[in-house]
Amino acid sequence: MDWKNQTILITGGTGSFGKKFTKIALEEKQPKKIIIFSRDELKQHEMKMHGYDHPSMRYFIGDVRDRERLLRAMHGVDIVVHAAALKQVPATEFTPTEAIATNIDGTQNIVEAAIDCGLERAILVSSDKAVEPINLYGPIKSRIFHLGFLSLA
């Protein structure tokens, strides 16, 4: 796939996966634009100060829980890479409703916004923690993976 004319939106773009994906994409694929979507302006600032300030990059404040904001962020996007999630097992166990709102409802928002915006490609990132789950994080990440592929198929 030629990424040179593609605009990519990365949810959770300031996390470890988002930064590594961005670095590889900029070095090897040279997409037209990369949009880093996250709810933490400090992490966006730090990311920019640590060298992620390429002319093709844009930073977009938003939360995957906010479907309207996702629709705005996805305008003109070709590919969405969804990596946003609450990932710390103790936090998801202590605040299960927050984990469900972000990891399940947020992913459903991604899927619906991608469909509404006519995106042809959505990549949903999961984790090895979703395999044979023994805590809340595993089932909600398994559910995310299932929702995404059923809804976009």
Contacts in CASP RR format, 6 or more apart in sequence:
PFRMAT RR
TARGET T0000
AUTHOR 0000-0000-0000
METHOD contacts of the structure
MODEL  1
MDWKNQTILITGGTGSFGKKFTKIALEEKQPKKIIIFSRDELKQHEMKMH
GYDHPSMRYFIGDVRDRERLLRAMHGVDIVVHAAALKQVPATEFTPTEAI
ATNIDGTQNIVEAAIDCGLERAILVSSDKAVEPINLYGPIKSRIFHLGFL
SLA
3 25 0 8 1.000
3 29 0 8 1.000
3 30 0 8 1.000
3 31 0 8 1.000
3 32 0 8 1.000
4 29 0 8 1.000
4 30 0 8 1.000
4 31 0 8 1.000
4 32 0 8 1.000
5 32 0 8 1.000
6 31 0 8 1.000
6 32 0 8 1.000
6 78 0 8 1.000
6 79 0 8 1.000
7 31 0 8 1.000
7 32 0 8 1.000
7 33 0 8 1.000
7 34 0 8 1.000
7 35 0 8 1.000
7 76 0 8 1.000
7 77 0 8 1.000
7 78 0 8 1.000
7 79 0 8 1.000
8 25 0 8 1.000
8 31 0 8 1.000
8 33 0 8 1.000
8 34 0 8 1.000
8 35 0 8 1.000
8 77 0 8 1.000
8 78 0 8 1.000
8 79 0 8 1.000
8 80 0 8 1.000
8 81 0 8 1.000
9 35 0 8 1.000
9 37 0 8 1.000
9 60 0 8 1.000
9 73 0 8 1.000
9 74 0 8 1.000
9 77 0 8 1.000
9 79 0 8 1.000
9 80 0 8 1.000
9 81 0 8 1.000
10 18 0 8 1.000
10 21 0 8 1.000
10 22 0 8 1.000
10 34 0 8 1.000
10 35 0 8 1.000
10 36 0 8 1.000
10 37 0 8 1.000
10 80 0 8 1.000
10 81 0 8 1.000
10 83 0 8 1.000
11 37 0 8 1.000
11 38 0 8 1.000
11 64 0 8 1.000
11 80 0 8 1.000
11 81 0 8 1.000
11 82 0 8 1.000
11 83 0 8 1.000
11 84 0 8 1.000
11 110 0 8 1.000
12 18 0 8 1.000
12 36 0 8 1.000
12 37 0 8 1.000
12 38 0 8 1.000
12 83 0 8 1.000
12 84 0 8 1.000
12 85 0 8 1.000
13 19 0 8 1.000
13 21 0 8 1.000
13 22 0 8 1.000
13 36 0 8 1.000
13 37 0 8 1.000
13 38 0 8 1.000
13 47 0 8 1.000
13 83 0 8 1.000
13 84 0 8 1.000
14 36 0 8 1.000
14 38 0 8 1.000
14 40 0 8 1.000
14 43 0 8 1.000
14 44 0 8 1.000
14 46 0 8 1.000
14 47 0 8 1.000
15 38 0 8 1.000
15 43 0 8 1.000
15 83 0 8 1.000
17 83 0 8 1.000
17 125 0 8 1.000
18 36 0 8 1.000
18 81 0 8 1.000
18 83 0 8 1.000
19 47 0 8 1.000
19 52 0 8 1.000
21 81 0 8 1.000
21 83 0 8 1.000
22 34 0 8 1.000
22 36 0 8 1.000
22 52 0 8 1.000
22 57 0 8 1.000
23 52 0 8 1.000
25 31 0 8 1.000
25 34 0 8 1.000
26 34 0 8 1.000
26 54 0 8 1.000
26 56 0 8 1.000
26 57 0 8 1.000
30 56 0 8 1.000
31 56 0 8 1.000
32 56 0 8 1.000
33 56 0 8 1.000
33 57 0 8 1.000
33 58 0 8 1.000
34 54 0 8 1.000
34 56 0 8 1.000
34 57 0 8 1.000
34 58 0 8 1.000
35 57 0 8 1.000
35 58 0 8 1.000
35 59 0 8 1.000
35 60 0 8 1.000
35 73 0 8 1.000
35 77 0 8 1.000
36 44 0 8 1.000
36 47 0 8 1.000
36 52 0 8 1.000
36 57 0 8 1.000
36 58 0 8 1.000
36 59 0 8 1.000
36 60 0 8 1.000
37 60 0 8 1.000
37 62 0 8 1.000
37 64 0 8 1.000
37 70 0 8 1.000
37 73 0 8 1.000
37 84 0 8 1.000
38 44 0 8 1.000
38 60 0 8 1.000
38 61 0 8 1.000
38 62 0 8 1.000
38 84 0 8 1.000
39 61 0 8 1.000
39 62 0 8 1.000
39 63 0 8 1.000
41 61 0 8 1.000
44 59 0 8 1.000
44 61 0 8 1.000
47 59 0 8 1.000
48 57 0 8 1.000
48 59 0 8 1.000
60 73 0 8 1.000
62 69 0 8 1.000
62 70 0 8 1.000
62 73 0 8 1.000
63 69 0 8 1.000
64 70 0 8 1.000
64 82 0 8 1.000
64 84 0 8 1.000
64 102 0 8 1.000
64 106 0 8 1.000
64 107 0 8 1.000
64 109 0 8 1.000
64 110 0 8 1.000
65 101 0 8 1.000
65 102 0 8 1.000
65 105 0 8 1.000
65 106 0 8 1.000
65 109 0 8 1.000
66 109 0 8 1.000
67 109 0 8 1.000
67 112 0 8 1.000
67 113 0 8 1.000
70 109 0 8 1.000
70 110 0 8 1.000
70 113 0 8 1.000
71 113 0 8 1.000
71 116 0 8 1.000
71 117 0 8 1.000
74 80 0 8 1.000
74 113 0 8 1.000
74 114 0 8 1.000
74 117 0 8 1.000
74 119 0 8 1.000
75 117 0 8 1.000
76 117 0 8 1.000
77 117 0 8 1.000
77 119 0 8 1.000
78 119 0 8 1.000
78 120 0 8 1.000
78 121 0 8 1.000
79 119 0 8 1.000
79 120 0 8 1.000
79 121 0 8 1.000
79 122 0 8 1.000
79 123 0 8 1.000
80 110 0 8 1.000
80 114 0 8 1.000
80 119 0 8 1.000
80 121 0 8 1.000
80 122 0 8 1.000
80 123 0 8 1.000
81 122 0 8 1.000
81 123 0 8 1.000
81 125 0 8 1.000
82 107 0 8 1.000
82 110 0 8 1.000
82 122 0 8 1.000
82 123 0 8 1.000
82 124 0 8 1.000
82 125 0 8 1.000
83 125 0 8 1.000
84 102 0 8 1.000
84 106 0 8 1.000
85 102 0 8 1.000
85 103 0 8 1.000
85 107 0 8 1.000
85 125 0 8 1.000
85 141 0 8 1.000
85 144 0 8 1.000
86 92 0 8 1.000
86 95 0 8 1.000
86 98 0 8 1.000
86 99 0 8 1.000
86 102 0 8 1.000
86 103 0 8 1.000
86 137 0 8 1.000
87 127 0 8 1.000
87 129 0 8 1.000
87 137 0 8 1.000
89 129 0 8 1.000
89 135 0 8 1.000
89 136 0 8 1.000
89 137 0 8 1.000
91 98 0 8 1.000
91 99 0 8 1.000
92 98 0 8 1.000
92 99 0 8 1.000
92 103 0 8 1.000
92 135 0 8 1.000
92 136 0 8 1.000
92 137 0 8 1.000
92 140 0 8 1.000
93 135 0 8 1.000
93 136 0 8 1.000
93 137 0 8 1.000
96 136 0 8 1.000
99 136 0 8 1.000
99 137 0 8 1.000
99 140 0 8 1.000
100 140 0 8 1.000
103 137 0 8 1.000
103 140 0 8 1.000
103 141 0 8 1.000
103 143 0 8 1.000
103 144 0 8 1.000
104 140 0 8 1.000
104 143 0 8 1.000
104 144 0 8 1.000
104 147 0 8 1.000
107 124 0 8 1.000
107 144 0 8 1.000
107 147 0 8 1.000
107 148 0 8 1.000
108 147 0 8 1.000
108 151 0 8 1.000
110 122 0 8 1.000
110 124 0 8 1.000
110 148 0 8 1.000
111 122 0 8 1.000
111 147 0 8 1.000
111 148 0 8 1.000
111 151 0 8 1.000
111 152 0 8 1.000
112 151 0 8 1.000
114 122 0 8 1.000
114 152 0 8 1.000
115 151 0 8 1.000
115 152 0 8 1.000
122 148 0 8 1.000
122 152 0 8 1.000
124 144 0 8 1.000
124 145 0 8 1.000
124 148 0 8 1.000
124 149 0 8 1.000
126 141 0 8 1.000
126 142 0 8 1.000
126 144 0 8 1.000
126 145 0 8 1.000
127 137 0 8 1.000
127 138 0 8 1.000
127 141 0 8 1.000
129 137 0 8 1.000
129 138 0 8 1.000
129 141 0 8 1.000
130 137 0 8 1.000
130 138 0 8 1.000
130 139 0 8 1.000
130 141 0 8 1.000
130 142 0 8 1.000
130 144 0 8 1.000
130 145 0 8 1.000
133 139 0 8 1.000
133 141 0 8 1.000
133 142 0 8 1.000
END
